[in-house]
Amino acid sequence: MLEIDNNLKNSLKLANSNALSDENFKNLVQHCFNALTKKSEINNINSLYGSKPDTVKEIFASVMTLIAQFGRQNLDPLEVAQFLKNECHFNANRIKIISELYEENKNDLLVVLGTIGSHLPHITDVNWKIDYKIESKYLEEASGPIFRISLITEVFDEQLQKPVQKPINFTCTTQELQDLVYKLKDAVNHCERIAKKADISEPNAVLIIRILVGSNW
């Protein structure tokens, strides 16, 4: 289930305001898709809409971030419309604009998102079980439990043109599992420290962090 943080929600309120007309909003959303699908460069967005350049930049960054998250979650247009209505409280016109353009550009968007990070898989779930080595007369002592871990990952398949699931399976001892958990916690803490230091109030910074890291802050 897609979740977005309060900072993004606050920025999206501008996208649902009268800061832009529906026509200009549609043009801006189209620019978002063009940039994400690499059909055009991001430049001079504020010049297209006259006044309030900072507001336009913030709307552009927030909508672009949201669209990227829709693609990462592989939502269909109906799910996009429901999310915009229930979570973002967008009006009917804005919902129609985004969901229709999303449907038109979804395939191209998934292709581009699938190439980010050299096709590194995205972990969506984890399964595990414990096996025990039974002590026998041929063993001096039992070696303890063995953990069988299966990381369920999702990666974009260019031939099928859609995300596919691929498991990564491995086994480890109790000590090895503890070391892995410790390193993961250390990585999480490090990311949190970076996030706190980042100026996430700056729209461009929000866009870069969210798209490259791909986390649900």
Secondary structure, 3 states (H helix, E strand, C coil): CCCCCHHHHHHHHHHCCCCCCHHHHHHHHHHHHHHHCCCCCCCCCHHHCCCCHHHHHHHHHHHHHHHHHHHHCCCCHHHHHHHHHHCCCCCHHHHHHHHHHHHHHHHHHHHHHHHCCCCCCEEEEEEEEEEECCCCCCCCCCCCEEEEEEEEEEEEECCCCEEEEEEEEEEEEHHHHHHHHHHHHHHHHHHHHHHHHCCCCCHHHHHHHHHHHCCCC
